[in-house]
């Protein structure tokens, strides 16, 4: 409880400060409107904080409710902080003016009209992210987009020309309360009739139990040449307490079994060969490997590629795109194409024809879409699920449909 006192006090302080902004804006309104706004404002804040506190102590609350509680807290706090920056600027100006003019018995340069203008500006600024974040949770988070990509290679075996690969990533099944979203997304994948399906990690947020309700949906994913999957950083159970090391080990073992029960061939620093008309292609899958020290390095690319060194064309599945520049591009074995996920596109950004931006680009060079270096390509899927903020703004969930082309046939 003690560790919650400081953040709760900070949250309440922000609530009180933002309320001063509201009071200023409502100064000329009838008392009935003031009372209604005041009641609604404090009811929302008390309920949100109360749910967050309750979810911190109750272990029987479903995980997705915890995530949504913290998301709602973000929806309230972020607009409040933006709004009070306006009020803070006004207060700092008044303080400095009062100190400078104290010898002249100034009133601190308090101007009610200016105060009202600043408060209205702050309220308007706060309303934009508030409405946007709510919409991102209610709508954008579930409006998946199919991105069609064609990629040509000089050394692609002719037999694989036109091969269609569907990629999904970062399902984060613990963030969902029902299978409806996955059902709709998987229906769309099956309509695309891909030759291969790749899942590039983060099936859960932390515990294998989160995936259990959705196994029947996972089983529906079928492709002519199979479904291949790998693990992501969240799949190892590293982000939550476990009663024992054995419990954590059992959790990971169960998660791997869920992949297999779903009919997916999970590649754990391992590989598979795909043969069409006597020509071969290697599918190599590494466990999670992140360049940042904050992410575990379970992947072993040398072990993963063992046995398929003589197959000229290789596809790599690696959850974290930072692995690509750190180890893949300069590896003695050439991986013509890598599929990754992990970034989610930060679940926030701007994407219009010819331009894309997200805060995540300052952390990951390859964060969404197709990139090329030294004749090798990586595609970073924006993720199908979500975590942290339980919504998306400007970066919708993604299903990738990639068609491989042989330059010899173009």
N, C-alpha and C positions, 0 to 999 in steps of 0.2 A: 504493500500500500504506500509506503514512504516514497518509493521510486516514482509513483504517479503524482505525488503532490506538486512537484515543480511544473511538469507539463500542464496539469490541470489549472494551476494558478496562472500560468502564461496564457492558456486558452481563455480563461475567464477575464483576464486583463484585456485581451484583444476584444472580447465580447463587449466589455464595458466601454472601451474607447470608441468602438464603432457605434455603440448606442448613442454616444454624444453627437455623432454625425447625424444619426437619424433624428434625434431630438431637435437639432438645429433646422433640418429640412422640414420637419413637421410643425415648426413653431407657429405658423399662421393657420394651421388646419384646425377644424373643430375638435373638441375634446373627445368625442366618440371615436373619431378616426385615430387619434393619438393612442387611445386605450387599446383599440383593435390591433394596431401595428405593434405596440409594445407587447401585448399578450402573445401574438403570433411569433414575434422575434425571440422572446425569451423561452417560449415553449419549444421552438425548434432547437435552440442552442442547448437547453437543459436535456431534451430527449436525446440528441446526438451524443453529447458528452456522457450521459447516463448509459447509453447502449455501449459506447466504447469501454467505459469502466467495467460494465457487467461482462462484456465479452473477454475482458482481460483476466477475469477470475473464474468464470464458469467454463469448465472443460466440456460440458454437454451441449454447448451451442455449436451448430453446424459451422464448418469453416467458411462456407460462402457467406453466411450472415456476418461473420467477423470481418471479412474483407469488405463487404458492402458498408458496414458500420464505419470503418476507417475511411472508406471512399467518401461517404457523406460528410465526415469530419473535414476532409480536404475541400469538398464542395463549399462548405461554409467558411472555413478559415482562409483559403486563398483569396476569395473576393474581399473578405474583411480586411486582410492585410493590405491589399491593393488600395482599398478605400481609405484606410486610416493614414496611408502615406500622404494623401492630400491634406488631411487634418493635421498631421504631424508637422508638415511643412509650414502650415499657417501658425501653429503653436510655437515652433522654433523662431519664426520671423517675429512674432509678438514678443517672445522672450528677449531676443537680441535688441529689438527696438526699445523695449522697456528698460534694458540695462543702459543702452546708449543715452536715452533721454531721461533717465531717472532724476538727474539734477534739475530738470525742468518740470518735475512733477507730472510727467506724461502718464497716461493710463495704459501704457504698453501697446499703444497703437491698435487698440481693439476697435474694429469697424464691423458692426453687425451685418451690414450688407455684404461686405467682403467675406465674412465668415459663412454667410448663407450660400454665397456663390461657390466657395470652395467645397462646402459640404455637398451641394448638389452635384458638383463635378466628381467628387469622390464616390457618391452613391451611383452615379451613372457608370463610372469606371468599374465599380464592383459588380454591377448588374450584368455586365457583358460576360465575364468568366463564369459567373454563377449560372446564367442561363445556358451557356455553351457546355459547361461541364455536366449539367443535368441532362441536356440533350445527348451528350456523348455517352452517358450511362444508359439512357432509355432507348436510344435508337442506333447511333453509329456503331456501337459495340457489337451489334448483331447483323449489320448490313455487310456481309462478306462480299468481296470482289474477286472475280476470276481475272487473273492477269495472264494474258497470252504472250509467250516469248518464243522467238525463233533464234536459235544459235547455230552458227555454221563452223565446222572444223575441217581443216585440210586433211587431217589424219583419221577422221571418223570412218570406220569400215563401212563400205557401201551398203551392206546388209542392214545397217542400223539407220540408214537415211529415212527420215520421217518418223522415227521412234518418238512417241509421245509420253512424257513423264509428268505426272501430277505430284506436286510437292505441297505438303502441309507441315506446319511446325508449331511448337509452343501452344498445345491445346489447353494446358493448365486446367484440367478437368475439375479440380477442386474449387474453381471459381463459379461453377454452374450448379444450379439446383435441379435441373431437369435435362433430359436428353434432346429436347426439341431443337436446339440450335445445331448440335452435332448431326442430328438426323437430316436437317435441311441442307447443311453443308456437304454431307456425304452423299445425299441424293444428287446434288449438283456434280460432284466428282464422278459418280457412276454414269451420269448422263454424258460426261465428256469422253468416256470410253478410253482412258489412258492405257498404254501398254505396260507401264510401271507406275507404282506409287511409292513415294519416299516420305517418311516421317522423320523430321530432323530434331527430335528431342523436346524435353519438358512436357511429358504426359501429365504430370501432376505438379502441384505447388510444393509439396513436401512429403506426403504420405501416400503409399500405394492404395490405401483405402479410398482415397478420393476418386480413383479410376474405376473402382468396382461397379458402381451403378451404370457405367457406360460400356461395359464389355460387349454387350449385344450389339451396340451401335458400331463399335470398333470392328467387330466381326464382319460387318457388312461391306467393308472396304475390300474390293477384289480388283485384280488387274490381270491381264493376259500373262504377263511375265512375273507377277508376284508383287508383294508389298514388303518393303525393306525399312527398317527403323533403327534408330540409335538413341542413346540417352543424352539428356541435357543436364545442366548444372543443378536444376531443381529436383531431378529424379533420384539423387543419391541420399536425400533426407538430411542434408547438411544444414538446413535452415530452421530446424526445430529441435526441442529437447526430446530425448528418448530415455526411457527408464533404465536402459542398459545398452552396451555396445552390441549385444546379441540381438536386441530388439531392432536396432537400426539395420543390422545385417539381414535379418529376416524380412524387414520391410523392402530392402532392395531386391532380395531374391524373389519376393512376391511380385514386385513390379515387372521384373524380367519375365516371370511366368505369364503375367497379363498380356505382354506383347505376344508371347507364343500362343496363348489361348485365343488371341484375336486373329491368329493366322498370319501374323507379321513375322518376318525373319529378322530377328534382332542381331545386329552386327556389333560385337563387343571386341574392338580391336581385331577385327576379323574381316573376311571378304567372301564374295560369291562371284561365280562366273556366269555370264549370260551368253548363250550361243545361238546365233541365227544363221542359217544357211552356211554352216561351217566356219563362220567368223565369230570372234569372241570380243567381249567387253567385260571389264572387271568393275565390280561395285565394291568399294572399300569403305568400311565404317569404323570410325574411331570413337572411343568414349570421350567424354567432355574434356577439352583442353582449352583454357583461356589464358591469353597473354598477361592479363592483369593478375597481380598477386592475390586479389580478392576472390578469384575463382580457382577451383581445384584443377589439377592437371592429371586426370586419370588416363588420358589418351596416350597411345603409343603407336605412332604412325608406322614405325619400322615393323613392329609386330603385325599391324593390321594389313600391311601390303605383302607380307611373306606368302610366297606361293603363287603370286600372280605377277611377279616382276616381268615375266616374258610376254605378258599381254600388253600390246602397245597402247591401247586406249583405256584410260582409267577414270572412273567417276568416284569422287570422294564425298562421303557424308560426314560432316563435322559441325556440331551444333554452334560453336562460338566462331564468328567470322574472323576474330583476331588471330585465330590459329593459322589462317591462310598465309598472311604475310610473315608470321613468325616462324613457321616450319614448312609449309606446303610448297610455296612458290619456288623456293631454292632447294627443295629436296631432290636427291639424285634420281628418284623415280618421278616421272612426269605425270601429274594429275591434270588432265585437260579441263575437267569441269568439277567444281566443288559446289555442294548444296549446303547452306547454313540457315540459321534462324537467330534466335536469342535476343536480338535487339528490340523486337516489337515495333521498330520505328519510333520508339519511346511512347507509342500510343498517342503521340501528339506531334503535329507538324503541318506543313503545307506541301501539297503536291499538285502542280498544274503542269500542262504540257510544256516541256523545256525547262522546268524549274522544280526543285524539291528542297525542302529544308526541315530540319528537326534538331532539337538540342542534342540528340544522341550522336550527331555527326561530329561533335567535338570530342567524343570518346572513341568512336569507331569510325575508321576510314571507310569501311564497307558496311553500310547499315541498312540499305534497302535497295533491292533490284540487282542489276547485272553490272559487274566490274571485270576489267581485264588487265593483266600484266604479264609480260614475258610469254605471250602466247597462251596463257592459261586464264580461265574464267571462273568467277565465283558468282553464284546467285544467292542473295540474302532475302529470305522470305520474311514478310512483316508479321507473321504469326496469325493464328486463327483465334486463340483465346486472349485472355488478359489477366493481369495481376497487378497488385498495388492499387492504382486507380482503376476501378472496375468499369472502365469505359474507354472510348477512343475519340479523339478529336483530329480530324483531317487525315488520319492514317487508318483506313478501314481494315478489318480482318481480311486475310489473303488466302486464296487458293491459287497456286501457280500451275499453269499448264505450259510446259516447255516442249518444243519440238526440235529435235536434233536434225541438223541438215549436214550432208556431206558436200564440201565445196567442189568435189569432183562432179557432182550432179547439178550444180547451180550455174 
